[in-house]
């Protein structure tokens, strides 16, 4: 039976059909027969029964109260709430100088160790007129402030309140406020643009703003405690404002559409026309989303294939490419492809450890080339072995995986490289042998495979590499690029043809791996278990091939070429093209769900199977980290913070090679990711997606869901 979408009085963009699909045409009423007798009297049609008003679905949604830490709050101007979690979005320090919150209620405060810089947004709506900084706290006579690096006048102190005059107005954009003062107890700093009375009741504000990505068909609904009229508006990435609703707060009980272009960030503003208000009881969501696809039964066998150093942009499933991978391309067409997947780190040891534990490097203990796994680290192979799987590892990167040999509960752990060299064929055969043995014994197999074809040394493959560069093949590389070459690449004065040869050798390795992947599928089919086996294909990191001024290799940053890696699930998930960003942090929880094993609460990521099945999903931001550098990936935007703190912002849809830095002219997108970055830096070692939610959509009941202080 066809599904019918009832009409309503509001624009229900996502009321029926799949996400992003064209709505089905409205069926025309059947024409009456030409021979049917005409009625002799006209009877009025019965009134259709009034249905219940539309409501937001339970999922996906964003609960405003749960995301209070992400609110930008306004009284007589923007208020930087220091003594609560709202501080985090303004504190972009890698190591925060701020103390924990001390005291409670109206007396809560923080102190700062030395100068502390807060980065905050200023919009056209905030005004270009005079600004007065109103500081609340104790010992304020010692407080000193600098705005955008320029000292401000000394504060005028009146008890627990001090005022500082800002000599000039603020232009729209991001600004910095640096504060210092020994023993100063900081509660809040208000950048007031009016002289009216302050909101008297804690937790009430004249306006709140939230930077967000929203799914198609998003609506706002709830019952905020506002005494009079409210105004709801959005400011888009170009700075254009749109009023969505003006009227009594009770009118928000009817979901109001929030029209946002796909992959675009907006600033959502909620303002009381007169007075102050509580804004907790509101949510963003969709109305009547299509149901998710049914979950298939767990596969009998499970294979994790991590291809070392494989860039996503070398696979046709991720966009146009010259690299031919016919077997992977055909497989991806029937699998779940995660199109905006990110590695956790650009180096093998921390990234492989994240793949196998579902924890970030500074939690599992391997943050660089060195380090050991923590004693209480969950290891997916050990968990599956405890659930009855026979765990087997075969791979060619002992540098990354040797730490797992003793603790992974493997029945077999082999490195074919020592007997057969780099080629992937022996790895595939070892994996197939493990599956065949488990099947013959009536057991379930978990097989972890680690081919390293795209990793240096890049080799020449007859009949393959010539398709990417016809020759000649002179020095410095000839037909082989080694790690020694990469180590001195920047001093080698390479020609354009040298770069073409280097890329051709890398691309040839990807095509060579494709044949090995095909051999894996062929072997599983011959054993009669292909349809009973789930294959999860991922990579630890990408590879620089001349980007960033001639960089090559990896472990030099977190730009697109190093962290945009593939993730494809074949078996155990429906065919899907998932555009919500995902992370290698999510792979281990996904493996557990594929296996039908309960989630491990120590893992910090989340299973991606619900995303693969969902018709509508909430946008998400995922993080990467390496040393002092970190990055956040949204749907369209990628924030990269270098080791020295320099920030770059890229529109990876319009600029897939990440060549144009937009940090100076994309204020809404930059602030959206900075809000998430502050939470990431402050809480990354405690963040568990199952209970905390995402960086830009915190779950109800998360540990940060506390009232804003004043």
C-alpha angles and dihedrals in degrees: 000000000000116000114243122210112212118221121241137185094258130061103267098190096173098035098118142007129030123316110282095004124134110259115251116258117264109258115245119233113256111259113246116248114269089230097050113116116253116242115255095216133031111237118193115250113249114256114256112247112257111248126212115281115264117267135191116267117246089244141065098027145124117230110211095207091054089052096049091123087064096052120113102213130203135199112154085340140338111327119209100207103209100174098061140043090281086083093071097074090058096044108081094167115131088219108027117228090205123104124227116274111280126197122010143249116009090347096058115124146157132219126213130224102226122319115356121195124208119195114205139171125245118195134195087253091060089068137240096242131100119316128206119197109218111196121194122196141073134295087024095158086079094052119115125185135195123191116206088342096309119114116244124215119277113277123260103228127210109171110292092353130076131179127209122189116226105214095211135029123255125254119221112273139061120326136181128227115192117196132185140162132140113256093358111151107214120203105159143335118214121196096207123197097175137048099224125124118284123248103273101205121070114244095027124113139179090227140002127196130197127190110217150156111225134196122243110280095027117168135187119222141158146093111274116189096247119150096211140000126341133204123212118193141156132218113207130212091272093053096254114144124216125189110221102177140004121179144069116345088237087067089072089071083082106069111252119209118243105203112208130162115244114272092009125125122224136189106230113205126195115187136176111227091214126017134344131309148185112247101187103107098069135100139184117221147123132271121239099340115194112268118263120259115271116267112246119225116274113275118248096231131031129205125189110196113186110186107204116235097359116156117212092224090067091067122080090221087071099047143296114333137159091226112104116219104157097169095048091043091054092045093049090054089067097036140070109271118195101208099190100042121153135199118232094227138005095235130076105235098053094036097050089046090054091049091054099040108031089230133115117251097255088056102043089044105239105105098155139351091318133045137092133244116264117251093245097045115135111231116197096215091053092048091050092046087054088054092055103270122136103233119211131176126195119168147129103234110082088159087072104027107037090091089065097051098090100032102041097078090232119174087204130016115180139167108203091187092083093059103026108023126233100324118121098218096087090049091055093049091050090052093048091049090054093051093046091050093049092047091050090051093048092247135126119249130216109191124185114198126187115186115177104198097133092047120094132302089067106201133203114247117199112235092015113055094048088068089067099040123009094203167209102195108200129157145316088054106007101177100331134061112199136190088255089059092052091049092061099027097117091058095047097081094224121204123224089258090053089056090048089054093048092051092045091055091049092048091049090056090055091053090048090054090052089064090053091051089052089051089054093054092044091051093049090049091050089051090051094240105098093104090046094052130082117207120199111194118195142143133227095225143327132253135247112235103180102316125133094038098319104324120158135179120030144271092070100103147323102270124138097271091058103042107028099095134158128262118182126168116202114188127010092049134067122254105272144151105221115198097179109104115256135183142216083245086075098053099083094050088047091053091052093052092046088054093048091243119140116256118264111236091214091066114095101201129068136238112267096207093093089055091050090052098041122105091199124023133183115248115257141198122215129192138221127193139187120169108312093339122092140168139200123206122202125176096279104002132069122193114199121187114193126219090264093052097258109148126216127185123197134187096219094188096056092030109031093172091056095231102138116066109216098182090110099050109028100071099162095050092043093053092047091057094039089056088055093043092057091054092045094052093047100043110018095118092054100037114117114174093213092065105016100043120209130329091254099031111042117197123245109267094025116153092254096055095110133130117274113251128221 
